[in-house]
Amino acid sequence: MRSINATEVVNSARLNRFHYLLVFWCSFIMMFDGYDLVIYGSVLPHVMSQWSLTPGEAGMLGASSMVGMMCGAVTLGTLADRLGRRRIILFCVALFSVAALANAFATGPTSFATCRFLTGAGLGGVVPNLVTLLKEMSPGSCRNRLINLMLSFFAVGGLLSGLAGIYLIPAFGWQSPFYIAGVSLLALPLLYKTLPESVAYLLHRDHQGEVAGVLRRINPQHLPAGEVKYVRAPDELGAAGHTSMGALFGDGRALSTLMLWLGFGMCMLMVYGLNTWLPKLMTQGGYPLGSSIVFLVVMNLGSIIGTLISGVCADRWGCKATLVVFFALAGVSISMLGLRPDASLLYGLLLVAGGTTVGCLSVVHTLAADLYPTHVRATGVSMAAAIGRCGAVAGPLLGGLLMSLGLAFEHNFMVFALPAVVAVFAVLLVARQPARQILSVPSL
């Protein structure tokens, strides 16, 4: 019986209908991730007014979804290495869809915070597994670009949430955007029917029949003769005695793991802090509420462009160099927002700020997936996302603190730019991983 390296089969595949469908579903889910999280920034002024919330209370309410994401990434995200990517993704989609829809029926801050926490838990569990699934099923020649294309739909969702805030809330009330959030529930039957399990997980469980079936869909040109057994490359096998968590710090990865977590956290602080508080900060600066929500839309439009550009840059320059450049641009553009520039420069800075912060968020996911071997990849990406959620929790809280302190308009944006400086140094300390050579497996 011949042994065939399944990784080689995946890497040598050409893009086909299987990959397009996989990217479509991952992007669809990612779009609702962006929509469900960013929508709070649009409803925030209305919720604060209706329930007479202080800035600190509003910040705590915004942080509830981020705490949920952190819990979801630690629990649901890491379970995928044992239960499978597909099962966890389906469960998480059901969870965040129902919870987001339930937000429309919240009667006060407590029920609203509970629904936001559960929404965040589902989103926190699903995103690392989308990245892992796409990385393990994509051809090697375009893997980073496909992952970044998928992650760019976070910004598409954010853009749609801003449009919902502009057009739906004045006509139907702040609850109306949450009805749209429940639409993702309708996709579950199709997801159940078409979403595949990852080859890496199936190999880990030695489900040879299912592996062969999935590989035929991934690479129709792969037509082995005779009886074969699919195996993993030697560098993808788990080290003896290493637990999943222990492997994150083994083989000289301790400093890189810690710095990855720090960079992840700083990135999320900027993304979720600005998406939560930008309309309110701009309103405080003298801009009308309608224009302030438009600024949120422009920033998320920049996020779409920036994420696509960052994917191309990561393929050409590598993840580290791309992150350093993008974090530096993020710090400069965010700090300049506080200078009250004229309209054209303001919109330009918002495009750059959105493009670089969310562009960094997509590339840092890819860096995390590159840092760890297959047998702990879902755990590694999920833990990076989970620890990074500390920054996502801090973002809304930081905005509430700044509003309470009553700082000068320009100082608010200088504070939001500081995490970009920290992130530059953190990324520089992540060790460059040697390119893994895919070894051919001899016939048995």
C-alpha positions in Angstrom: 0.0 0.0 0.0 1.4 3.4 -1.0 1.5 6.3 1.4 0.6 9.7 0.0 1.2 13.1 1.7 -2.2 14.7 1.9 -0.6 18.1 2.4 1.0 17.9 -1.0 -2.3 17.0 -2.6 -3.9 20.1 -1.1 -1.0 22.4 -1.9 -0.8 21.3 -5.6 -4.5 21.8 -6.2 -5.8 24.4 -8.6 -8.6 26.7 -7.5 -11.9 25.2 -8.4 -15.6 25.1 -7.4 -14.8 23.5 -4.0 -12.5 26.4 -3.0 -14.9 29.1 -4.3 -17.8 27.6 -2.2 -15.6 27.3 0.8 -14.4 30.9 0.6 -18.0 32.0 0.0 -19.3 30.4 3.2 -16.3 31.5 5.3 -16.8 35.1 4.0 -20.5 35.0 4.6 -20.0 34.0 8.2 -17.2 36.6 8.5 -19.5 39.3 7.2 -22.0 38.7 10.0 -19.0 38.8 12.5 -18.3 42.3 11.4 -22.0 43.3 11.3 -22.9 41.9 14.7 -19.9 43.6 16.4 -19.9 47.0 14.7 -23.6 47.5 14.9 -23.2 48.5 18.6 -21.4 51.7 17.5 -24.5 52.7 15.5 -27.0 52.0 18.2 -24.9 53.3 21.0 -26.2 56.9 21.0 -29.8 55.7 20.9 -29.3 53.1 23.7 -27.5 55.6 25.9 -30.4 58.1 25.5 -33.2 55.5 26.0 -31.7 53.9 29.1 -29.9 57.0 30.5 -26.5 55.3 30.5 -23.3 57.0 31.6 -20.3 56.7 29.3 -18.8 54.2 31.7 -21.9 52.0 31.6 -22.1 52.2 27.9 -18.5 51.1 27.7 -19.2 48.1 29.9 -22.2 47.2 27.7 -20.0 47.4 24.6 -17.3 45.3 26.3 -19.8 42.5 27.1 -19.6 41.1 23.5 -15.8 41.2 23.7 -15.7 39.3 26.9 -18.0 36.8 25.2 -15.6 36.6 22.3 -12.7 35.9 24.6 -14.6 33.1 26.4 -15.8 31.7 23.1 -12.3 31.6 21.6 -10.9 29.9 24.7 -13.6 27.2 24.9 -15.3 26.7 21.6 -12.3 27.7 19.5 -9.9 25.3 21.1 -12.4 22.4 21.1 -12.1 22.2 17.4 -8.8 20.3 17.6 -10.8 17.6 19.4 -14.3 17.8 17.9 -13.6 19.0 14.4 -13.7 22.4 12.7 -17.0 21.8 11.0 -19.0 21.0 14.2 -17.8 24.0 16.1 -18.4 26.4 13.2 -22.0 25.2 12.8 -22.7 25.4 16.5 -21.2 28.9 16.7 -23.2 30.2 13.7 -26.4 29.0 15.4 -25.4 30.6 18.7 -24.4 34.1 17.5 -27.4 34.2 15.1 -30.0 33.5 17.8 -28.3 35.8 20.3 -28.0 38.7 17.9 -31.7 38.4 16.9 -32.6 38.3 20.6 -30.9 41.6 21.1 -33.9 43.3 19.3 -36.1 42.1 22.2 -33.9 43.4 25.0 -35.8 45.4 27.6 -32.9 46.9 29.5 -29.1 46.9 29.9 -28.9 43.5 31.7 -30.8 41.5 29.0 -29.0 43.5 26.3 -25.6 42.7 27.8 -26.5 39.0 28.1 -27.4 38.8 24.4 -24.2 40.7 23.4 -22.1 38.3 25.5 -23.7 35.2 23.8 -23.3 36.8 20.4 -19.6 37.4 21.2 -19.1 33.8 22.4 -20.4 32.4 19.1 -18.2 34.9 17.1 -15.2 34.2 19.2 -15.4 30.5 18.6 -16.1 30.7 14.9 -13.4 33.1 13.5 -10.3 31.2 14.5 -11.8 28.1 13.0 -12.7 29.8 9.8 -9.0 30.9 9.4 -7.8 27.4 10.3 -10.2 25.6 8.0 -9.3 27.9 5.0 -5.6 27.6 5.7 -5.8 23.8 5.8 -7.9 23.5 2.6 -6.4 26.1 0.3 -3.7 25.7 -2.4 -0.3 26.8 -1.1 0.1 29.4 -3.9 -2.8 31.6 -2.9 -3.5 30.7 0.7 -2.8 34.1 2.3 -4.8 35.9 -0.3 -7.9 33.7 0.2 -7.7 34.1 4.0 -7.4 37.8 3.7 -10.2 37.9 1.2 -12.4 36.1 3.7 -11.3 38.3 6.6 -12.1 41.4 4.5 -15.8 40.6 4.8 -15.5 41.7 8.5 -15.3 45.2 7.1 -18.2 44.5 4.6 -20.3 43.6 7.6 -19.1 46.7 9.4 -20.1 48.8 6.4 -23.5 47.3 6.2 -24.0 47.9 9.9 -23.2 51.6 9.4 -25.7 51.8 6.5 -28.3 50.1 8.7 -27.7 52.7 11.4 -28.2 55.5 8.8 -31.3 54.2 7.1 -33.1 51.7 9.4 -32.7 53.2 12.8 -34.5 56.6 12.0 -37.4 54.7 10.4 -37.8 51.6 12.5 -35.9 52.2 15.8 -32.6 51.0 17.1 -33.9 47.4 17.3 -34.2 47.0 13.5 -30.6 46.3 12.7 -30.7 43.3 15.0 -33.5 41.7 12.9 -31.1 41.6 10.0 -28.4 40.0 12.2 -30.7 37.0 12.5 -30.7 36.4 8.8 -27.5 34.2 9.2 -29.7 31.6 10.9 -31.4 30.9 7.6 -28.1 29.7 6.1 -27.6 26.9 8.6 -29.2 24.1 6.6 -27.1 24.9 3.6 -24.0 25.2 5.7 -24.7 21.8 7.3 -25.0 20.3 3.8 -22.0 21.8 2.1 -19.4 22.8 4.6 -16.6 20.3 4.6 -14.4 19.0 7.5 -10.7 19.8 7.3 -8.4 17.2 5.9 -5.9 17.7 8.8 -8.6 16.8 11.4 -9.8 13.8 9.4 -6.2 12.6 9.1 -5.7 13.1 12.8 -8.8 10.8 13.4 -7.6 8.4 10.6 -10.9 8.6 8.7 -9.3 7.5 5.4 -12.5 7.2 3.4 -13.6 10.7 4.2 -10.1 12.0 3.6 -10.1 10.5 0.1 -13.5 12.0 -0.7 -12.5 15.5 0.4 -9.2 15.3 -1.4 -11.0 14.4 -4.7 -13.1 17.6 -4.3 -10.1 19.7 -3.4 -7.9 18.4 -6.2 -9.8 16.6 -9.0 -6.6 16.0 -10.9 -5.3 13.7 -8.1 -6.2 10.2 -9.3 -4.0 7.7 -7.4 -3.9 4.2 -8.8 -4.2 1.2 -6.5 -4.8 1.2 -2.8 -3.3 4.1 -0.9 -3.1 5.5 2.6 -3.1 9.3 3.2 -0.7 10.6 5.8 0.4 13.9 7.2 3.9 15.4 6.5 6.4 14.6 9.3 6.5 18.2 10.5 2.7 18.1 11.0 2.8 15.3 13.5 2.4 16.2 17.2 5.5 15.9 19.3 5.3 13.2 21.9 4.4 14.4 25.3 3.4 17.9 24.2 -0.1 19.0 25.1 -1.7 21.5 22.7 -1.2 24.4 25.1 2.4 23.3 26.0 3.2 23.2 22.3 2.4 26.9 21.9 5.5 27.6 24.0 7.7 24.7 22.8 10.4 24.6 20.1 11.5 28.2 20.9 8.1 29.7 20.4 7.6 31.2 23.9 8.6 34.8 23.2 6.9 34.7 19.8 3.7 33.5 21.3 3.6 36.2 23.9 4.5 38.9 21.4 1.8 37.6 19.0 -0.7 37.8 21.8 0.4 41.4 22.6 0.2 42.5 19.0 -3.2 40.8 18.6 -4.5 42.6 21.6 -3.3 46.1 20.5 -4.8 45.5 17.1 -8.2 44.6 18.5 -8.1 47.5 20.9 -7.9 49.9 18.0 -10.4 48.1 15.8 -13.2 47.6 18.4 -12.5 50.8 20.3 -12.9 52.9 17.2 -15.8 51.0 15.8 -17.6 51.4 19.1 -16.9 55.0 19.9 -16.0 56.8 16.7 -19.6 58.2 16.1 -19.8 59.4 19.7 -16.3 60.9 19.7 -17.0 62.8 16.5 -20.3 64.0 17.9 -18.4 65.3 20.9 -16.1 67.1 18.6 -18.9 69.1 17.1 -19.9 66.9 14.1 -23.6 66.1 13.8 -24.7 62.5 14.6 -25.7 61.7 11.0 -22.3 62.7 9.7 -20.6 60.8 12.6 -22.2 57.6 11.5 -21.1 58.3 7.9 -17.6 58.5 9.3 -18.0 55.0 10.6 -19.2 53.8 7.1 -16.1 55.5 5.5 -13.8 53.9 8.0 -15.2 50.4 7.2 -15.0 51.1 3.5 -11.3 51.7 4.1 -11.2 48.4 6.0 -12.4 46.5 3.0 -9.8 48.1 0.7 -7.0 47.7 3.3 -7.7 44.1 4.0 -7.4 43.2 0.3 -4.2 45.2 0.0 -2.7 43.6 3.1 -3.3 40.1 1.7 -1.3 41.0 -1.4 1.4 42.7 0.7 1.7 39.6 3.0 2.2 37.3 0.0 5.0 39.6 -1.3 6.7 41.0 1.8 5.7 38.4 4.4 3.3 38.9 7.4 5.8 40.6 9.7 6.9 43.4 7.3 3.3 44.0 6.3 2.2 44.3 9.9 5.0 46.7 10.8 4.1 49.1 7.9 0.4 48.9 8.5 0.6 49.4 12.3 2.8 52.4 11.7 0.3 53.9 9.2 -2.5 53.2 11.7 -0.8 55.1 14.5 -0.2 58.2 12.2 -3.7 58.3 10.7 -5.6 57.8 14.0 -3.6 60.5 15.8 -4.2 62.9 12.9 -8.0 62.5 13.2 -7.9 64.7 16.3 -6.4 67.6 14.3 -9.9 68.5 12.8 -8.7 68.3 9.2 -10.8 69.6 6.3 -13.4 67.2 4.9 -11.3 65.6 2.1 -8.3 64.9 4.4 -10.6 63.7 7.1 -12.2 61.1 4.8 -8.8 60.1 3.6 -7.5 59.6 7.1 -10.6 57.5 8.0 -10.0 55.3 5.0 -6.3 54.8 6.0 -7.2 54.2 9.7 -9.9 51.6 8.8 -7.7 50.0 6.1 -4.6 49.6 8.3 -6.3 48.5 11.6 -8.5 45.9 10.1 -5.8 45.1 7.5 -3.6 44.3 10.5 -6.3 42.2 12.1 -6.5 39.9 9.0 -2.7 39.5 8.6 -2.1 38.8 12.3 -4.6 35.9 12.0 -2.4 34.6 9.2 0.8 35.1 11.2 -0.7 33.1 14.0 -1.7 30.3 11.6 1.8 30.3 10.2 3.5 30.2 13.6 2.1 26.8 14.7 2.1 23.3 13.3 -1.1 21.6 12.1 -1.8 19.5 15.3 -2.1 22.7 17.5 -3.0 25.3 14.8 -6.6 25.7 15.8 -5.6 26.0 19.5 -2.8 28.4 18.6 -5.0 30.7 16.5 -7.9 30.4 19.0 -5.6 31.3 22.0 -4.1 34.3 20.1 -7.6 35.5 19.3 -8.8 34.8 22.9 -5.9 36.7 24.5 -6.3 39.4 21.9 -9.9 39.8 23.0 -8.5 41.4 26.1 -7.7 44.3 23.8 -11.1 44.1 22.3 -12.6 44.3 25.8 -10.3 47.2 26.6 -11.3 49.2 23.5 -14.9 50.0 24.4 -13.9 50.5 28.1 -11.1 52.9 27.0 -13.6 54.9 25.0 -15.9 55.2 27.9 -13.1 56.3 30.2 -12.0 59.0 27.7 -15.5 60.3 27.5 -15.8 60.4 31.3 -12.5 62.2 31.6 -13.5 64.9 29.2 -10.1 65.1 27.5 -9.5 67.5 24.6 -10.7 66.2 21.3 -7.2 65.6 19.8 -6.0 63.8 23.0 -8.7 61.1 22.6 -7.2 60.0 19.2 -3.7 60.2 20.5 -4.6 57.7 23.1 -6.2 55.4 20.5 -3.0 55.6 18.4 -0.6 54.5 21.2 -1.5 50.8 20.8 -0.2 50.9 17.2 3.3 51.9 18.5 3.3 49.0 21.0 2.2 46.6 18.3 5.1 47.6 16.0 7.6 46.5 18.6 5.6 43.4 19.5 5.6 42.1 15.9 9.3 42.8 15.4 9.9 40.4 18.3 7.9 37.5 16.8 10.5 35.1 15.4 10.5 34.5 11.7 9.4 31.0 11.1 11.5 28.9 8.7 9.7 27.8 5.6 8.5 24.2 6.2 9.7 22.0 3.5 7.0 19.5 2.4 8.6 16.1 2.6 7.6 13.3 0.3 6.5 10.2 2.1 8.1 6.9 0.8 6.0 4.0 -0.3 5.4 1.3 2.2 
